[in-house]
Amino acid sequence: MNKTTFHHDRMTSLRLPKGIYERLQLIADENWTNVSSVIRQGIRRELEAHPEVYGHDSLMIHQDKNRVI
């Protein structure tokens, strides 16, 4: 059995309204992929579009503020 491990990836879950999920599913179907891939690509685009907010240095400065205890 092939066991895949992701050492640097983190799992997350989202609660999406039905209408939003259906739109994401349409995008996924048009691109021959799945909803998860569409969401990941959207997150990548957002991070690339706003490096001043989501850059490594900015994230390190706010690391303690973003931590959930």
C-alpha positions in Angstrom: 0.0 0.0 0.0 1.3 3.4 -1.0 1.3 5.7 2.1 1.8 9.4 1.3 2.9 11.8 4.0 3.0 15.6 3.9 5.6 16.9 6.3 5.0 20.6 5.7 1.3 20.7 4.8 -1.4 21.5 7.2 -5.0 20.4 7.0 -7.8 22.8 7.5 -11.6 22.8 7.0 -14.0 25.4 5.9 -17.7 25.8 6.3 -19.0 27.3 3.1 -22.6 28.4 2.2 -24.2 26.0 -0.3 -24.2 28.6 -3.1 -20.5 29.3 -2.7 -19.7 25.6 -2.8 -21.8 25.1 -5.9 -19.9 27.9 -7.6 -16.6 26.4 -6.7 -17.8 23.0 -8.0 -18.7 24.6 -11.3 -15.2 26.1 -11.6 -13.7 22.8 -10.7 -15.8 20.9 -13.3 -14.8 23.5 -16.0 -11.1 23.0 -15.1 -11.3 19.2 -14.7 -10.2 19.3 -11.1 -11.8 19.3 -7.6 -13.0 21.9 -5.2 -10.0 21.5 -3.0 -7.7 22.5 -5.8 -9.8 25.5 -6.7 -9.7 26.7 -3.1 -5.9 26.2 -2.9 -5.3 28.1 -6.1 -7.5 31.0 -4.8 -5.5 31.1 -1.6 -2.2 31.2 -3.6 -3.5 34.0 -5.8 -4.5 36.0 -2.8 -1.1 35.6 -1.1 0.7 36.6 -4.3 -1.6 39.6 -4.9 -0.9 41.0 -1.4 2.7 40.2 -0.4 2.9 43.2 1.9 0.2 41.7 4.1 1.0 38.0 3.7 4.7 38.1 3.2 7.0 36.1 5.5 8.2 39.1 7.5 4.7 40.3 8.1 3.5 36.9 9.2 6.5 36.5 11.6 5.7 39.9 13.2 2.1 38.9 13.9 2.8 35.3 14.7 1.9 35.5 18.4 -1.2 37.6 17.7 -2.5 34.9 15.3 -1.9 31.9 17.6 -5.0 30.3 19.0 -4.7 29.1 22.6 
